[in-house]
């Protein structure tokens, strides 16, 4: 529908308000204003009387129009010079046409407007009905809201009651589960066979008993607690009696030697170890009876087995050394007579002083002990250290297994976390293994009382050290006392055996008598000492035991004293020096072959002795073949003035040297070749001797040159020549010639 004023769009553009009319007379302005007002009234249907009244009013005062200077339309009209009156009339006509068109439009849509009015009235009625319905609905919602609030309160109350009941149910359920024993469990505990099912039932009963003890004070007023406690006590006594009988029967089965105790421990006792834990906690008297019975039976079980094993090992022993096997024993070359009481030498006896392959017993890659049934089938015999290692391997393995078993079976989980649990395990173990440990100690004592095998004893010391390390890694502290007792037995015997070697060297030195025939080869004591020292050093490598080092130093001193005594007893100093050099060289050769260098104290000491002796030998050889040269040089160098040296002496020494120096060098070379069979040592000695020869001869040549220079100066200042002129002095062979000759003997060895 179109409103009555909707068609008057251009009117706004034809309003001449606000433009400047100052250029026109006031009357024109008033007339134009009156025309505009009349036009407006005619458009709005104003009557003529009204218009006349308005004219009267307008005539009384001036009409002020708004300032139109800024209106763009007015500016355009004024610029183009349009006649405002004509333009006003045109606008009036257009407005009349538009008004008529609007009235026609209203007439055309009159029916539609009536229908719209009818529809609006119908809508009002519908809306009125809807209002009534909504009011009723609102009142219903208010009632429902009240009901919902009531239900919400009831729901909160019910939820709170439910929570309280759930909490109460949980607490009651814990109490019920903690105290109620199912009938089936009671039947199994009282009348059932002791097996895995019995174990499970016993665990459940133990939980009930533990719960009762923990919560007895808290729930002592509950009637259920008061009623169930006596029943649980009777059930506990019944279970203790049955499992006591079961464990004692199984322990008694260990009495037989054919029974493998370790198999039974793993398959039966450890499987049912909770039985013993139950007795320890619920019935200590029965637990003590089970423990004592086990100790008594296993004590005898291990004793019988270790005694049998020790006797079997003794049959496999191969003797290595006796009291005559010392480094200072004398070698008897005389043939045995028919009535001789000397014992024949055992040909298959192992070398007492050479370690050889005996150190393989310390190889940790083979942790197996000798099996008597297998070892008895062969004729092979073993030195004591092999048997000692086998016994200790068996002892440590069984001790480890037994200690672990004791910790799991006889110590409850609660006590295992305390010191008392470890003390209990140590006590049980010591009672069981004390006889077996004594067998091992006696086994070692019987060997140590008669042995003179220092290497065997030291090998046993190293075996015990390995045993202690293995037990420490296994966290088995129960054999510490055994390890200490073994060390207390082994070290004193080792010291005693080395003392016997030292005493034998002393006796050999005191009883030595010089032989009519000079022998420059090393005596047997040198070879024995070298092998023994190298073997002891090998066994001490990585341990650096002070006892071994100190004993070796004492032994070295005695052997050095013996060698010095033998050398001093020889009237031929040259042969004595050859004897010492050969002995020292043999000692060092053995030490070098065993992988020891000069950083080792033993090697450094003998190397020093060898160097000093070689130097002394070189001086002796020079004294023998070039003594005149050496004596002249030493005496001449003592003069403070070179002129005091006799020219005749210089000439005589040079003459003798020129005549025989080549032959004497060849003699030195031949003597060294005959005296020393070792290529390396002979070469070093030859170089040392010839080196000393070059030193002395160079010194002689220096004296000769200085003396001859002094004589030449004196002859030039004196007119009288004498018999001691330079020309009469014999010219010595040049140093370079001697050195060239010496080089020919460099590779003679």
C-alpha positions as CSV (number, residue, x, y, z in Angstrom):
1,X,0.0,0.0,0.0
2,X,1.2,3.5,-1.0
3,X,1.1,6.3,1.6
4,X,-0.5,9.7,0.7
5,X,2.8,11.5,0.7
6,X,4.9,8.9,-1.0
7,X,4.6,10.5,-4.5
8,X,5.8,13.9,-3.5
9,X,9.5,13.4,-4.2
10,X,10.5,16.5,-6.2
11,X,9.0,18.9,-3.5
12,X,12.1,18.8,-1.4
13,X,14.1,20.0,-4.4
14,X,11.7,23.0,-5.1
15,X,11.7,24.4,-1.6
16,X,13.5,27.8,-1.9
17,X,14.5,28.1,1.7
18,X,17.8,29.6,2.6
19,X,18.8,31.3,-0.7
20,X,19.8,35.0,-0.7
21,X,17.1,37.4,-1.9
22,X,18.7,40.6,-0.8
23,X,18.8,42.0,-4.4
24,X,15.0,42.0,-4.6
25,X,12.6,44.4,-3.0
26,X,11.0,43.5,0.3
27,X,7.6,43.5,-1.2
28,X,8.7,40.9,-3.7
29,X,10.0,38.7,-1.0
30,X,6.8,39.0,0.9
31,X,4.7,38.3,-2.1
32,X,6.7,35.3,-3.1
33,X,6.6,34.0,0.4
34,X,2.8,34.4,0.5
35,X,2.5,32.6,-2.8
36,X,4.6,29.7,-1.5
37,X,2.4,29.5,1.6
38,X,-0.7,29.5,-0.4
39,X,0.6,26.8,-2.6
40,X,1.4,24.7,0.4
41,X,-2.0,25.2,1.8
42,X,-3.7,24.3,-1.4
43,X,-1.7,21.0,-1.6
44,X,-2.8,20.2,1.9
45,X,-6.4,21.0,1.3
46,X,-6.6,24.2,3.3
47,X,-9.7,26.2,2.9
48,X,-9.8,29.8,1.5
49,X,-10.7,31.3,4.8
50,X,-7.6,29.9,6.3
51,X,-5.6,31.4,3.5
52,X,-7.1,34.8,4.0
53,X,-6.3,34.7,7.7
54,X,-2.7,33.7,6.9
55,X,-2.4,36.6,4.5
56,X,-3.6,39.0,7.2
57,X,-1.0,37.5,9.5
58,X,1.7,37.8,6.9
59,X,0.9,41.4,6.2
60,X,1.5,42.3,9.8
61,X,5.2,41.1,9.8
62,X,8.0,40.2,7.6
63,X,8.6,36.6,6.5
64,X,12.1,35.5,6.9
65,X,13.4,32.8,4.6
66,X,16.3,30.6,5.6
67,X,19.7,31.3,4.1
68,X,19.8,29.4,0.8
69,X,23.3,30.4,-0.3
70,X,24.6,27.0,0.1
71,X,21.8,25.1,-1.8
72,X,23.1,23.8,-5.0
73,X,19.8,23.8,-6.8
74,X,19.1,27.4,-6.0
75,X,22.6,28.3,-7.1
76,X,21.9,26.6,-10.4
77,X,18.6,28.4,-10.9
78,X,20.1,31.7,-10.2
79,X,23.0,31.1,-12.4
80,X,20.8,30.1,-15.4
81,X,18.5,33.1,-14.9
82,X,15.2,31.0,-14.6
83,X,12.0,32.9,-13.9
84,X,11.1,31.8,-10.5
85,X,7.4,32.5,-10.8
86,X,7.0,30.4,-13.9
87,X,9.1,27.8,-12.3
88,X,6.9,27.9,-9.3
89,X,3.8,27.5,-11.3
90,X,5.2,24.5,-13.1
91,X,6.1,22.9,-9.9
92,X,2.6,23.5,-8.6
93,X,1.1,21.8,-11.6
94,X,3.3,18.8,-11.2
95,X,2.3,18.6,-7.6
96,X,-1.4,18.7,-8.5
97,X,-0.8,15.9,-11.1
98,X,1.0,13.8,-8.5
99,X,-1.8,14.4,-6.0
100,X,-4.4,13.2,-8.4
101,X,-2.4,10.2,-9.3
102,X,-2.1,9.3,-5.6
103,X,-5.8,9.7,-5.0
104,X,-6.5,7.4,-8.0
105,X,-4.0,4.9,-6.5
106,X,-5.8,5.0,-3.2
107,X,-9.1,4.3,-4.8
108,X,-7.7,1.4,-6.8
109,X,-6.3,-0.2,-3.6
110,X,-9.3,0.5,-1.4
111,X,-10.5,-3.1,-1.5
112,X,-7.1,-4.5,-0.7
113,X,-6.9,-2.2,2.2
114,X,-10.2,-3.3,3.5
115,X,-9.2,-7.0,3.2
116,X,-5.9,-6.2,4.9
117,X,-7.9,-4.6,7.7
118,X,-10.0,-7.7,8.0
119,X,-7.0,-9.9,8.1
120,X,-5.4,-7.8,10.7
121,X,-8.5,-8.1,12.9
122,X,-8.4,-12.0,12.4
123,X,-4.8,-12.0,13.4
124,X,-5.6,-10.0,16.5
125,X,-8.1,-12.6,17.5
126,X,-5.6,-15.4,16.9
127,X,-3.0,-13.6,18.8
128,X,-5.4,-13.1,21.6
129,X,-6.1,-16.8,21.8
130,X,-2.3,-17.5,21.6
131,X,-1.8,-15.1,24.5
132,X,-4.3,-17.0,26.6
133,X,-2.6,-20.3,25.7
134,X,0.8,-18.9,26.6
135,X,-0.4,-17.5,29.9
136,X,-1.8,-21.0,30.7
137,X,1.5,-22.6,29.6
138,X,3.4,-20.2,31.7
139,X,1.5,-21.2,34.7
140,X,2.0,-24.8,33.9
141,X,5.7,-24.3,33.5
142,X,5.8,-22.7,36.9
143,X,4.2,-25.8,38.4
144,X,6.7,-28.0,36.5
145,X,9.6,-25.9,37.7
146,X,8.5,-26.4,41.3
147,X,8.2,-30.2,40.6
148,X,11.7,-30.2,39.1
149,X,13.2,-28.4,42.1
150,X,11.6,-30.9,44.4
151,X,12.9,-33.8,42.3
152,X,16.4,-32.2,42.3
153,X,16.4,-32.0,46.1
154,X,15.3,-35.7,46.2
155,X,18.0,-36.6,43.7
156,X,20.7,-34.9,45.8
157,X,19.5,-36.6,48.9
158,X,19.5,-40.0,47.2
159,X,22.9,-39.4,45.7
160,X,24.4,-38.6,49.1
161,X,22.8,-41.7,50.6
162,X,24.2,-43.8,47.7
163,X,27.7,-42.5,48.2
164,X,27.5,-43.2,51.9
165,X,26.3,-46.7,51.2
166,X,29.1,-47.3,48.6
167,X,31.7,-46.1,51.1
168,X,30.2,-48.3,53.8
169,X,30.0,-51.2,51.4
170,X,33.7,-50.9,50.5
171,X,34.7,-50.8,54.1
172,X,32.6,-53.7,54.9
173,X,33.8,-55.6,51.9
174,X,37.4,-55.1,53.0
175,X,36.5,-56.4,56.4
176,X,34.6,-59.3,55.0
177,X,37.3,-60.2,52.6
178,X,39.9,-59.9,55.4
179,X,38.2,-62.1,57.9
180,X,35.9,-64.6,56.0
181,X,37.6,-67.9,55.1
182,X,35.9,-69.8,52.3
183,X,34.8,-73.3,53.3
184,X,36.8,-74.9,50.5
185,X,39.9,-73.3,51.9
186,X,39.2,-74.6,55.4
187,X,38.6,-78.1,54.0
188,X,41.9,-78.1,52.1
189,X,43.9,-76.8,55.0
190,X,42.5,-79.3,57.5
191,X,42.2,-82.5,55.3
192,X,43.8,-81.8,52.0
193,X,47.1,-83.1,50.6
194,X,50.1,-80.8,50.8
195,X,50.7,-79.7,47.2
196,X,50.4,-76.5,45.1
197,X,46.7,-76.2,45.9
198,X,47.5,-76.4,49.6
199,X,50.1,-73.7,49.1
200,X,47.6,-71.4,47.5
201,X,45.1,-72.0,50.3
202,X,47.7,-71.4,52.9
203,X,48.7,-68.1,51.3
204,X,45.1,-67.0,51.5
205,X,44.8,-68.1,55.2
206,X,48.0,-66.2,56.0
207,X,46.5,-63.1,54.5
208,X,43.4,-63.4,56.7
209,X,45.7,-63.9,59.8
210,X,47.8,-60.9,58.8
211,X,44.7,-58.7,58.3
212,X,43.3,-59.8,61.7
213,X,46.5,-58.8,63.4
214,X,46.8,-55.4,61.7
215,X,43.1,-54.4,62.3
216,X,42.4,-56.2,65.6
217,X,42.7,-53.0,67.6
218,X,40.7,-50.9,65.2
219,X,37.8,-53.4,64.9
220,X,38.1,-55.3,68.2
221,X,34.5,-54.4,69.0
222,X,33.1,-56.1,65.9
223,X,31.4,-59.4,66.6
224,X,32.8,-60.9,63.4
225,X,36.4,-60.3,64.6
226,X,35.6,-61.8,68.0
227,X,34.1,-64.9,66.4
228,X,36.7,-65.5,63.6
229,X,39.9,-65.1,65.7
230,X,39.7,-68.5,67.5
231,X,38.9,-70.3,64.3
232,X,41.9,-68.8,62.5
233,X,44.2,-69.8,65.4
234,X,43.0,-73.4,65.2
235,X,43.4,-73.3,61.4
236,X,46.9,-71.9,61.8
237,X,47.9,-74.7,64.2
238,X,46.5,-77.3,61.8
239,X,48.4,-75.9,58.8
240,X,51.6,-75.6,60.8
241,X,51.4,-79.3,61.8
242,X,50.8,-80.5,58.3
243,X,53.6,-78.4,56.6
244,X,56.0,-79.3,59.4
245,X,55.5,-83.0,58.7
246,X,55.8,-82.4,55.0
247,X,59.1,-80.5,55.2
248,X,60.6,-82.9,57.6
249,X,59.8,-85.8,55.3
250,X,61.4,-84.1,52.4
251,X,64.5,-83.1,54.4
252,X,64.9,-86.7,55.5
253,X,65.1,-87.8,51.9
254,X,68.4,-85.9,51.7
255,X,70.1,-88.5,53.8
256,X,71.0,-90.7,50.9
257,X,74.3,-90.1,49.1
258,X,72.7,-90.8,45.8
259,X,70.3,-87.9,46.3
260,X,71.1,-84.7,44.5
261,X,70.4,-82.1,47.1
262,X,70.6,-79.2,44.7
263,X,67.9,-80.6,42.5
264,X,65.6,-81.2,45.5
265,X,66.3,-77.6,46.7
266,X,65.3,-76.1,43.4
267,X,62.3,-78.4,42.6
268,X,60.8,-78.9,46.0
269,X,62.1,-76.7,48.8
270,X,62.3,-73.4,46.9
271,X,59.0,-74.2,45.3
272,X,57.3,-74.5,48.8
273,X,59.5,-72.0,50.6
274,X,56.4,-70.2,51.8
275,X,55.7,-73.2,54.0
276,X,58.8,-72.4,56.0
277,X,58.2,-68.7,56.0
278,X,54.7,-69.4,57.4
279,X,56.3,-71.5,60.2
280,X,58.9,-68.8,61.0
281,X,56.2,-66.2,61.4
282,X,53.3,-68.2,62.8
283,X,54.9,-71.1,64.6
284,X,58.6,-70.4,65.4
285,X,59.1,-73.6,67.4
286,X,58.2,-75.7,64.3
287,X,60.4,-73.6,62.1
288,X,63.4,-74.1,64.5
289,X,62.8,-77.9,64.4
290,X,62.8,-77.8,60.6
291,X,65.9,-75.7,60.4
292,X,67.9,-77.8,62.9
293,X,66.9,-81.0,61.1
294,X,68.0,-79.5,57.8
295,X,71.4,-78.4,59.3
296,X,72.1,-81.8,60.8
297,X,71.3,-83.7,57.6
298,X,73.0,-81.3,55.1
299,X,76.1,-81.0,57.4
300,X,76.7,-84.7,57.1
301,X,75.6,-84.7,53.4
302,X,78.3,-82.2,52.4
303,X,80.9,-83.7,54.7
304,X,80.5,-87.1,53.1
305,X,80.7,-85.7,49.6
306,X,83.7,-83.5,50.2
307,X,85.6,-86.2,52.0
308,X,85.0,-88.6,49.2
309,X,86.0,-85.9,46.6
310,X,89.2,-85.1,48.6
311,X,90.2,-88.7,48.8
312,X,89.7,-89.1,45.1
313,X,91.7,-86.1,44.3
314,X,94.6,-87.3,46.4
315,X,94.8,-90.4,44.2
316,X,95.4,-88.1,41.2
317,X,98.3,-86.2,42.6
318,X,101.6,-86.1,40.9
319,X,104.5,-85.2,43.3
320,X,106.5,-82.3,42.0
321,X,109.2,-81.5,44.6
322,X,110.6,-82.8,47.8
323,X,113.2,-81.5,50.3
324,X,116.1,-82.2,48.0
325,X,114.6,-80.1,45.2
326,X,116.3,-76.8,46.0
327,X,118.4,-74.6,43.8
328,X,121.6,-75.3,45.9
329,X,121.4,-79.1,45.7
330,X,124.6,-80.8,44.5
331,X,124.7,-82.9,41.4
332,X,126.1,-86.3,41.9
333,X,127.6,-87.8,38.7
334,X,128.9,-90.9,40.2
335,X,127.1,-94.1,39.3
336,X,125.0,-95.8,41.9
337,X,126.5,-99.0,43.3
338,X,124.7,-102.1,44.0
339,X,124.4,-101.3,47.7
340,X,123.7,-97.6,47.2
341,X,120.7,-96.3,49.3
342,X,120.1,-93.3,47.0
343,X,116.6,-93.3,45.4
344,X,116.4,-93.4,41.7
345,X,115.4,-90.2,40.0
346,X,111.7,-90.2,38.8
347,X,112.0,-89.4,35.1
348,X,108.5,-88.2,34.6
349,X,108.8,-85.7,37.5
350,X,107.9,-82.1,36.4
351,X,110.4,-79.4,36.5
352,X,110.5,-77.9,39.9
353,X,111.8,-74.5,39.0
354,X,110.2,-73.9,35.6
355,X,106.6,-72.8,35.6
356,X,106.0,-74.0,32.0
357,X,102.3,-74.6,31.4
358,X,101.4,-74.9,35.1
359,X,100.1,-71.3,35.0
360,X,97.2,-72.5,32.8
361,X,95.5,-73.5,36.1
362,X,94.8,-69.8,36.6
363,X,92.9,-69.5,33.3
364,X,89.4,-68.3,34.2
365,X,87.9,-69.4,30.9
366,X,87.7,-73.0,32.2
367,X,85.6,-72.9,35.4
368,X,85.1,-76.7,35.6
369,X,86.5,-78.9,38.3
370,X,87.9,-82.4,37.9
371,X,85.2,-85.1,37.7
372,X,86.5,-88.1,39.5
373,X,84.7,-90.6,37.4
374,X,86.2,-89.2,34.2
375,X,89.7,-88.4,35.6
376,X,90.0,-91.9,37.2
377,X,89.7,-93.6,33.8
378,X,92.9,-92.0,32.5
379,X,96.4,-92.5,33.8
380,X,97.1,-88.8,33.8
381,X,98.3,-87.3,37.1
382,X,98.1,-83.7,38.1
383,X,100.2,-81.4,40.3
384,X,98.6,-80.3,43.5
385,X,97.5,-76.9,42.4
386,X,95.1,-78.5,39.8
387,X,93.6,-80.6,42.6
388,X,93.5,-77.7,44.9
389,X,91.7,-75.6,42.3
390,X,89.1,-78.3,41.7
391,X,88.4,-78.7,45.4
392,X,87.9,-75.0,45.9
393,X,85.8,-74.7,42.7
394,X,83.5,-77.4,44.1
395,X,83.5,-75.7,47.5
396,X,82.7,-72.2,46.2
397,X,80.0,-73.5,43.8
398,X,78.3,-75.5,46.5
399,X,78.7,-72.7,49.0
400,X,77.2,-70.2,46.7
401,X,74.2,-72.4,45.9
402,X,73.7,-73.3,49.5
403,X,73.9,-69.7,50.7
404,X,71.4,-68.5,48.1
405,X,69.1,-71.4,49.2
406,X,69.4,-70.5,52.8
407,X,68.7,-66.8,52.1
408,X,65.5,-67.8,50.2
409,X,64.3,-70.7,52.3
410,X,65.3,-69.9,56.0
411,X,65.1,-66.1,55.9
412,X,61.7,-64.6,55.6
413,X,61.3,-61.7,53.1
414,X,60.9,-59.2,56.0
415,X,64.1,-60.4,57.8
416,X,66.0,-60.5,54.4
417,X,65.9,-56.7,54.3
418,X,67.5,-56.4,57.7
419,X,70.9,-57.3,59.1
420,X,69.4,-60.0,61.3
421,X,68.4,-61.9,58.1
422,X,72.0,-62.0,56.8
423,X,73.3,-63.0,60.3
424,X,70.8,-65.9,60.4
425,X,71.9,-67.1,56.9
426,X,75.6,-66.9,58.0
427,X,74.8,-68.9,61.1
428,X,73.0,-71.7,59.3
429,X,75.7,-71.8,56.6
430,X,78.5,-72.0,59.1
431,X,76.8,-74.9,60.9
432,X,76.4,-76.8,57.6
433,X,79.7,-76.1,56.0
434,X,82.1,-76.0,59.0
435,X,83.1,-79.7,58.6
436,X,83.5,-79.4,54.8
437,X,85.7,-76.3,55.3
438,X,87.8,-78.2,57.8
439,X,88.3,-80.9,55.2
440,X,89.6,-78.3,52.7
441,X,91.9,-76.9,55.3
442,X,93.2,-80.3,56.2
443,X,93.6,-81.1,52.5
444,X,95.9,-78.0,52.1
445,X,97.8,-78.8,55.4
446,X,98.6,-82.3,54.4
447,X,100.2,-81.0,51.2
448,X,102.0,-78.0,52.7
449,X,103.6,-80.1,55.4
450,X,105.6,-82.1,52.9
451,X,105.9,-79.9,49.8
452,X,108.9,-77.9,48.7
453,X,107.3,-76.7,45.6
454,X,107.4,-72.9,45.8
455,X,105.7,-72.5,42.5
456,X,102.9,-74.9,43.5
457,X,102.3,-73.0,46.8
458,X,102.3,-69.6,45.0
459,X,99.8,-71.0,42.5
460,X,97.6,-72.0,45.3
461,X,97.8,-68.5,46.7
462,X,96.7,-67.1,43.3
463,X,93.9,-69.7,43.2
464,X,92.6,-68.5,46.6
465,X,92.8,-64.9,45.4
466,X,90.7,-65.8,42.4
467,X,88.2,-67.6,44.6
468,X,87.9,-64.5,46.9
469,X,87.2,-62.3,43.8
470,X,84.6,-64.7,42.5
471,X,82.8,-64.9,45.8
472,X,82.9,-61.1,46.1
473,X,81.3,-60.8,42.7
474,X,78.7,-63.3,43.7
475,X,78.0,-61.4,46.9
476,X,78.7,-64.5,49.0
477,X,80.5,-63.4,52.1
478,X,80.3,-66.7,54.0
479,X,83.8,-68.0,52.9
480,X,85.8,-65.0,54.0
481,X,87.1,-66.9,57.0
482,X,88.1,-69.8,54.8
483,X,90.0,-67.6,52.4
484,X,91.9,-65.9,55.3
485,X,92.8,-69.3,56.9
486,X,94.1,-70.5,53.5
487,X,96.3,-67.4,53.2
488,X,97.5,-68.0,56.7
489,X,98.6,-71.5,55.7
490,X,100.0,-70.8,52.3
491,X,102.1,-67.7,52.7
492,X,104.2,-68.9,55.6
493,X,104.8,-72.2,53.8
494,X,105.8,-70.2,50.6
495,X,108.2,-68.2,52.7
496,X,109.6,-71.3,54.3
497,X,110.2,-73.0,50.9
498,X,112.0,-69.9,49.6
499,X,114.0,-69.8,52.8
500,X,115.1,-73.4,52.1
501,X,116.3,-72.3,48.7
502,X,118.2,-69.4,50.2
503,X,119.8,-71.7,52.8
504,X,120.7,-74.2,50.1
505,X,122.6,-71.4,48.3
506,X,124.4,-70.5,51.5
507,X,125.3,-74.1,52.1
508,X,126.5,-74.6,48.6
509,X,128.7,-71.5,48.9
510,X,130.2,-72.6,52.2
511,X,130.9,-76.1,51.1
512,X,132.2,-75.2,47.6
513,X,135.7,-76.5,46.8
514,X,137.6,-75.3,43.8
515,X,137.9,-77.8,41.0
516,X,141.3,-78.7,39.5
517,X,139.9,-78.1,36.0
518,X,138.5,-74.6,35.3
519,X,134.9,-74.7,34.3
520,X,133.5,-71.5,32.8
521,X,130.0,-72.7,32.2
522,X,127.2,-71.6,34.5
523,X,126.6,-74.0,37.4
524,X,123.2,-75.7,37.9
525,X,122.3,-73.3,40.6
526,X,122.3,-70.5,38.0
527,X,119.8,-72.3,35.7
528,X,117.6,-73.3,38.6
529,X,117.6,-69.8,40.1
530,X,116.9,-68.1,36.7
531,X,113.9,-70.4,36.0
532,X,112.6,-70.1,39.5
533,X,113.0,-66.3,39.5
534,X,111.3,-66.0,36.1
535,X,108.5,-68.2,37.2
536,X,107.9,-66.3,40.4
537,X,108.0,-63.0,38.5
538,X,105.3,-64.4,36.1
539,X,103.1,-65.3,39.0
540,X,103.7,-62.0,40.8
541,X,102.8,-60.0,37.6
542,X,99.7,-58.0,38.3
543,X,99.8,-58.7,42.0
544,X,103.1,-57.0,43.1
545,X,103.2,-58.9,46.3
546,X,105.9,-57.6,48.7
547,X,106.6,-61.0,50.1
548,X,107.6,-62.4,46.7
549,X,109.7,-59.3,45.8
550,X,111.5,-59.4,49.1
551,X,112.2,-63.2,48.9
552,X,113.5,-62.8,45.4
553,X,115.9,-60.1,46.5
554,X,117.2,-62.3,49.3
555,X,117.6,-65.2,47.0
556,X,119.4,-63.0,44.4
557,X,121.8,-61.8,47.0
558,X,122.7,-65.4,48.0
559,X,123.2,-66.5,44.4
560,X,125.3,-63.5,43.7
561,X,127.4,-64.3,46.7
562,X,127.8,-67.9,45.6
563,X,128.9,-66.8,42.1
564,X,131.4,-64.3,43.6
565,X,132.7,-67.0,45.9
566,X,133.3,-69.4,43.0
567,X,135.0,-66.7,40.9
568,X,137.3,-65.7,43.8
569,X,138.2,-69.4,44.4
570,X,139.6,-69.5,40.8
571,X,143.2,-68.6,40.6
572,X,142.9,-67.6,36.9
573,X,141.2,-64.2,36.9
574,X,140.5,-64.4,33.2
575,X,138.6,-67.7,33.7
576,X,136.8,-66.3,36.7
577,X,135.5,-63.4,34.7
578,X,134.4,-65.6,31.9
579,X,132.6,-67.8,34.5
580,X,130.8,-64.7,35.9
581,X,129.9,-63.4,32.5
582,X,128.5,-66.7,31.3
583,X,126.5,-67.1,34.5
584,X,125.1,-63.6,34.3
585,X,124.3,-63.9,30.6
586,X,122.5,-67.2,31.2
587,X,120.4,-65.6,34.0
588,X,119.4,-62.7,31.8
589,X,118.7,-64.9,28.8
590,X,116.1,-66.9,30.8
591,X,114.6,-63.7,32.1
592,X,114.4,-62.2,28.7
593,X,112.8,-65.3,27.2
594,X,110.1,-65.0,29.8
595,X,109.2,-61.5,28.7
596,X,110.9,-59.4,31.3
597,X,112.7,-56.2,30.4
598,X,115.2,-54.0,32.1
599,X,112.4,-52.1,33.9
600,X,112.1,-55.2,36.1
601,X,114.2,-54.9,39.2
602,X,115.5,-58.5,38.9
603,X,116.7,-57.9,35.3
604,X,118.2,-54.5,36.0
605,X,120.2,-55.8,38.9
606,X,121.8,-58.7,36.9
607,X,122.3,-56.4,33.9
608,X,124.3,-54.0,36.1
609,X,126.4,-56.9,37.3
610,X,127.0,-58.1,33.8
611,X,128.0,-54.7,32.5
612,X,130.5,-54.2,35.4
613,X,132.0,-57.7,34.8
614,X,132.2,-57.2,31.0
615,X,134.1,-53.9,31.6
616,X,136.4,-55.7,34.0
617,X,136.9,-58.5,31.5
618,X,137.8,-56.0,28.8
619,X,140.4,-54.4,31.0
620,X,141.8,-57.9,31.8
621,X,142.0,-58.8,28.1
622,X,143.8,-55.6,27.3
623,X,146.2,-56.2,30.2
624,X,146.9,-59.7,28.8
625,X,147.5,-58.7,25.2
626,X,148.3,-54.9,25.3
627,X,149.4,-54.5,28.9
628,X,152.5,-52.6,27.9
629,X,150.4,-50.0,26.1
630,X,147.9,-49.7,28.9
631,X,150.6,-49.3,31.6
632,X,152.6,-46.8,29.6
633,X,149.5,-44.6,28.9
634,X,148.4,-44.6,32.5
635,X,151.9,-43.7,33.8
636,X,152.6,-41.1,31.1
637,X,149.3,-39.3,31.8
638,X,150.3,-38.9,35.4
639,X,153.2,-36.5,34.4
640,X,152.4,-32.9,34.7
641,X,154.9,-31.9,31.9
642,X,154.8,-33.7,28.5
643,X,158.5,-33.3,28.3
644,X,159.0,-35.7,31.1
645,X,157.8,-38.6,28.9
646,X,160.6,-40.6,27.6
647,X,161.0,-40.6,23.9
648,X,162.6,-44.1,24.1
649,X,159.5,-45.3,25.9
650,X,157.2,-43.9,23.2
651,X,159.4,-45.5,20.6
652,X,159.5,-48.8,22.3
653,X,155.8,-49.0,22.8
654,X,155.2,-48.0,19.2
655,X,157.7,-50.6,18.0
656,X,156.1,-53.4,20.0
657,X,152.6,-52.4,18.9
658,X,153.6,-52.2,15.3
659,X,155.0,-55.6,15.3
660,X,152.2,-57.6,17.0
661,X,148.9,-55.6,17.1
662,X,147.2,-57.6,14.4
663,X,148.2,-60.9,15.9
664,X,147.0,-59.7,19.4
665,X,143.6,-58.6,18.0
666,X,143.2,-62.0,16.4
667,X,144.2,-63.6,19.7
668,X,141.6,-61.6,21.5
669,X,138.9,-62.6,19.0
670,X,139.9,-66.3,19.3
671,X,139.9,-66.2,23.1
672,X,136.4,-64.6,23.2
673,X,135.0,-67.1,20.7
674,X,136.3,-70.0,22.8
675,X,135.1,-68.5,26.0
676,X,131.6,-67.4,25.1
677,X,129.2,-69.4,23.0
678,X,126.4,-66.9,23.1
679,X,126.5,-64.8,19.9
680,X,125.0,-61.7,21.4
681,X,127.1,-61.7,24.5
682,X,130.3,-62.6,22.7
683,X,129.8,-59.7,20.2
684,X,129.2,-57.2,23.0
685,X,132.3,-58.4,24.9
686,X,134.5,-58.2,21.7
687,X,133.2,-54.7,21.0
688,X,133.9,-53.7,24.6
689,X,137.5,-55.1,24.5
690,X,138.3,-53.6,21.2
691,X,136.6,-50.4,22.1
692,X,138.9,-50.1,25.2
693,X,141.8,-50.8,22.9
694,X,140.9,-47.9,20.6
695,X,140.5,-45.6,23.6
696,X,144.0,-46.5,25.0
697,X,145.7,-46.4,21.7
698,X,144.1,-43.0,20.8
699,X,145.4,-41.7,24.1
700,X,148.8,-43.1,23.3
701,X,148.8,-41.4,19.9
702,X,147.9,-38.1,21.5
703,X,150.8,-38.4,23.9
704,X,153.1,-39.3,21.0
705,X,152.0,-36.4,18.9
706,X,152.4,-33.9,21.8
707,X,155.9,-35.3,22.8
708,X,157.2,-35.3,19.3
709,X,155.9,-31.7,18.8
710,X,157.8,-30.6,21.9
711,X,161.0,-32.4,20.8
712,X,160.8,-30.8,17.3
713,X,160.6,-27.3,18.8
714,X,163.6,-28.0,21.1
715,X,165.7,-29.3,18.1
716,X,165.0,-26.2,16.1
717,X,166.3,-23.9,18.9
718,X,169.4,-26.0,19.6
719,X,172.4,-26.5,17.2
720,X,173.5,-29.7,18.8
721,X,171.6,-32.8,17.8
722,X,171.5,-35.7,20.3
723,X,170.6,-39.3,20.2
724,X,167.0,-38.6,21.1
725,X,166.1,-36.7,17.9
726,X,162.7,-37.0,16.4
727,X,164.0,-38.9,13.5
728,X,165.1,-41.8,15.8
729,X,161.6,-42.3,17.3
730,X,159.6,-45.2,15.8
731,X,156.4,-44.0,14.0
732,X,153.3,-45.8,15.4
733,X,150.5,-47.3,13.3
734,X,147.7,-44.8,12.6
735,X,144.5,-45.0,14.6
736,X,142.5,-45.3,11.4
737,X,144.4,-48.4,10.4
738,X,143.7,-50.1,13.7
739,X,140.0,-49.2,13.4
740,X,139.8,-50.7,9.9
741,X,141.4,-53.9,11.2
742,X,138.9,-54.0,14.1
743,X,135.9,-53.7,11.7
744,X,136.9,-57.1,10.2
745,X,136.0,-58.8,13.5
746,X,132.6,-57.1,13.9
747,X,130.6,-60.1,12.6
748,X,132.7,-63.0,13.6
749,X,130.0,-64.4,16.0
